[in-house]
């Protein structure tokens, strides 16, 4: 014998707790896995062997990055003035090289910033040289 129930059948509630847990786990995963740093590549060419300077080529510009500023051929300049002078020199002689010499107590990011600005000014033959 089966009795009919007079009350309507109650719907079962779906628990949202596991769903919220999964959403939080996914959120934490993407926060930890993502990076917000923009990486940029800069091409550097290492010479295969030391060569004698070519007398037909113009002398390279020497940019010193030191703790108290920047120097172009031992003349202190601001970054904007340096970029302007190097850009004008490279426009006049596109084959002219640029040698960047970082000082001992200079942060690497400052050297990279200077090299990026020189590259943006038209310098394509940029070399990095350690001062001795």
Order of alpha helices (4+ residues) and beta strands (2+ residues): alpha-beta-beta-beta-alpha-beta-alpha-beta
